[in-house]
Amino acid sequence: MIRVGIVGLGFMGRMHYRCWKAQPGATITALCEANPKVLADAGGAPKGNVQGAADHIDLTGVATFTDFDAMLASGQVDAISITLPTFVHPDATVKALEAGVHVLCEKPMALDPAACDRMIAAAEASGKVLQIGHCIRFWPEYVVARDLIRSGEYGKPIAATFRRFSTAPNWSPDNWFADESRSGGQPLDLHIHDTDYVHHAFGLPAAVSSIADPPLAYISSQYFYPGGPAVVAESTWRMAPTFGFEMSFNVVLERATIVFDCTRTPAFRVCPAEGEAFTPELPPGDGYTREIDHFARVVAGETLDPVVTPFQSRETVRLVLAEKQSAREGRRVEL
């Protein structure tokens, strides 16, 4: 039985709590939350831009800590989910790995590649598992789309567009998302989902060209691949409060178009050049449950094909920083 700790009980901490509670072979033994008001409100409703986070945290039989070092020193956890603000990811991850604890760290990995390198070195030195929470790589529709792209069943990819639109994430107690020095801003927090998937599906591009509003609350990026495909992703935190949330994509292959829009029914379709559009069979669960299941199974000793590596997560951070540089300098940036 894997003894699990969750560090940070904000919206994503509640999401990880929900997934770990349902994970076979694992039990939540500890929670760490430095803000006593957040801990006291564990029984309240979650605040976030997507559905699925736990609407109630049951602290019965769970050790609670306000100090992360004390949690690690307690010896009560084998693995932890780090669901803290981005700027503390590196220090928390390195501490846990050096304490002999496996780490699932939320995305983005860190604010810059140098900090990512610290985390990678600590994982290699400890021999423990380090996985970054790029849940879109595990999301059923995105998994099937990548499989179809890579299979060549419908020919080569010609073009792809990705969209991720949300209201501003003002639900954190001190609104740390709005502080670029702590969150990396919208590109590194929201847009990175699609940037990482572009990296996952098509490989690291040769260059990127981006446009954005001055605070980078909106960004649109074109990723350059010699010989194609033509790939664009846009995202924003500027949607009105009543808008809600949208994630969607269109992938144009030589002999089919793959379509996903979480706001529509059916949300996912394959539209072949010949024959009727259809929805393929999807693997069960959502991206959060599937990423945690993958992590838990690796921690338990199973040998699985990697879905996301720490180095790939590091390179995605580097790619997003190139997008921010391109937007601010008004020029194409080579990778």
N, C-alpha and C positions, 0 to 999 in steps of 0.2 A: 504494500500500500504506500503510495507516494504521499508524503505529508507536505501540504501546499500552504504557502503564505501569500497574501496579497498586500502589496505596498502601495497605498494611495486608494482612497475610497470615493473618488469622484465618479463621473459618469462611466469612464472606461473600467475603473475598478469594480463597479457594479456589474458591468458586462462580463468581466472575467469571473466574478463570483458566480454569476448565473451558469456559466459554462463549466466551471470546475465542480459545482454542486452536482452536475449531471454526468461528470466524467467517471467511467468505471475505473476502479483501481486507484482512485485518488480521494483524499479527504482534506478539507480546509481546516488547518489546525491553528492558524494565526492570521491576524490582520494588523497592519500598521498604518496609522493615520495620525499625522502630527496636529491636525486641526481638531480640537475637542468638539467644536460645533458640528463638524461633518460626522464625526463618530457618533455623537448624540442623536443625529438625524438618520441613523442607519435604517430605521424602520420606515422612513418617508419615501416618497416617490422620486424616481430619478429625473434628472434634467439633462437633455441632450437632443441631438438632431436626428437620431434614428431610433427605431424600436428595438426592444430586446433586452435592455439592461434590467437587472433584478429590481423589482418594485419593493422588495423588502429584504433586508439583511438580517439573518438570524445569528446573533452572537452567542447563542447557547453552546457551551462547550468549546468555544473558540477563544484562544488567548489574544488579548488586544494589547497593542503597544503604541506609544506615541514616539518612541525612539527606535530608529532603524537598527542602530548598533546593538541595542538590547535584544531586538528580535533575532538577529543573527547569532548573538551569544547564547541565546536560550537553548539552541540545539533542537528546536521544535519543528524545523522545516527542512525538507530535502530539496525543494524547488520553490521558486517564487515567481509571481507575476509582478513586474514593475510597471505600475500605471500612474506614474508621477509626471509632473511637467518636464518637458524635453530637456531643459538645461541641467537637470540633475540626473538624467539617465546614465551618463558615463560614470560618475562617482558611485552611484548606487550599484550599478552593474559590477564594477570592479571590486567593490567591497564584498558583494555576495559571492562572486566567483572565488575570490581569495579565501572566503570562509568555507569553501567547499560546497556551495549551493548552486544548483542549476538555475538558469535565468531565462525567462521569457519576458523580454523588454518590449514595451509598446513602441510603435513607430511614432515619429522618425527616430532612427537609432541615436542620433546626436545632432548638434548644431553644425558640425563641420567634420571633414574627414579625419583630421588629427585626433579628435576625441573618439571617433569610431575606431581608429587604429589602437588606441589604449584599450578599448573593450575587447577587440579581437585578440590582442596580445595576452590579456588576462585570461580569456577563455582557453587559449592554446596552452598557457602555463598551468592552468588548473586541471585541464582535462575534462572539465564540466561542459554541459550543453549550454550554448548561447543561441537563442532564436529571437529574431526581431518580428514583431507582430504586424507583418504586412498581410492583413486579412484578405485583401482582394485576390492575392495569389491562390487562396483557398476557396473563394466564393464560387458556388456551383456553376453559375452561368459563365463566369470568367474562366473557370477551369475547362469547361466544355468548349468554349470559343477558342482558347489557346490550343487545345487538342486538335480541333478542326483546322486551325491555321497551320499547325506543325505537321499534320498528317498529309497535306497536299491533296486530300480527297476532292476538293473543289478548286484546285489550282493555286497559284501563287497569290499572296495578298497584294492588292493594288493600292488600297487606301484604308485609313481608319480614323475615326473621330471619337473623342471621349469627352463627356461632360460630367461635372460634379458641382451642383449648385445648392447652396445652403444659406440659412440665416446666420448671422454672426453668433459665434459660440460664447455668449455672455453668461453662461450658467456656472462657470467656475467661481469659487468664493472671492478671489481677488482679481478675476478677469485676466489671468496670466496669458491667455491666448492673444490678447491685444498687444502684448509687449513683445516685439520682435526679438529682443535680446534674450528672451526666455523661451519663446515658442518657435522662432524662425519665421513667424508670420504665416499668412494663409498658404503660400506656396509649399512651405515645408510641413505644414500640418494637414491641410485638406488636399491640395493639388498633388501632393506626393503619392497619394493612392494610385492615381492614373499614371503619373510618371513612372512609378515602380512597375506597374503592369505593362506599360510600353516597353520598359527594359526587359521584363520577363518574357513577353510574347515575341518581341522583334530583336532583342539584343540591345546593347548600348549603342546609341546613335553616334555618328561622326561629329555632329554639330547640332546646335539648337538656336532658334531665334524666337524671342518672346516679346510680347507687348503686355503692358499692365497699366493700371491706374497708379498714381504716385505711392499710396500706401501698400500697394500690392494686394489689396483685397480682391481684385480681379486679375487674372492672368490667362493669356492664351499663348500656347507654345507650339511651334512646328519643329518636329524632329527630323533630321536629315539622315537618310540611309542611301549610300551609293547604289543606284539601280532600283531604288524603291524599297518598301512602299512609302507613300506620302502619308504622314501621321501628324495629327493635330489633337491637342488636349486643352480644354479650357475649364476654369473653375472660379468660383467666387463665394465670398461670405456676404455679398451685398443684397441678397434677396430679401424681400419684405417679410416681416414676422409671420404673416399668414401663408407664405409660400410653402413652407415645409422643407422638403429635401428631395433632390433628384440625383440619381446616378444613371448614366446611360452610355451606350456606345453603338456605333455602326462600323462593321468591318466588311469591306468590299473585297471579295476574292474573284478570281477569274470566272468562276462558274456559280457563284452564290453570294448572297449578302447575309451577314449575321447581325441580328438586331436585338438590343436589350434596352429596356427602359423600365425602371422599377415602379413608375407611376402608371403603367398601362397593364391591361389584361388581354391576351397573355403578355407577360413581361419579356419573354425570350422567344425568338423565332429564328429559324434558318430558312431563307428564301432562295431556293435553288433556281438556276437559269431554266431548268426544265422540271415540271412537276409542281405540286402544291407546297406552300409554306408549311412548316411543321415545327413543333417544339421537341427537341431531343429529350431523352430521359436524363434527369439531373441527379448527381449524387446527393444523398440526404444531408440535412443540416445547413447551417449558414457558415460564413467565413470565420466567424469567431469560434464556434464550436469545433470546426474542422482544424483550425490552426492549433487550438489547445489539445485536441486529440492527437495530432501529429507530434507535438512537443512531448506530451505525456508518454506516448509510446516509445519515442527515442530515449527519454529519460529512463524508462523501464527496461531498456536494453534491446529493443527491436531495431533491426537494420532496415531503414526505409530510404528510398530515393529522396535526396534533399529537394525541398520545394523552394526554400529561401536560405541562403547562407549569409553569415555575417559580412563577408566581403561584398556580396551583391548588395546588401543593405547599405554598406558604405559607399558603393559606387552610385546608388540611387541618390544618396545625400549629395554627392558631388555633382550629379546631373541637375538636381533642383537648384543648387547654388549657381550653376552655369545659367540656368533659366533666369534667375533673379538678376545676375550680372547682365545678361543680354537685355532684359527689360529696362534696367536702369541706365545702361550705356547706349541703348538704341542700336545695337549691332549684333551680328551673328557671332556666337562663341563656339570655338572648336573644343571638342572633348579630348 
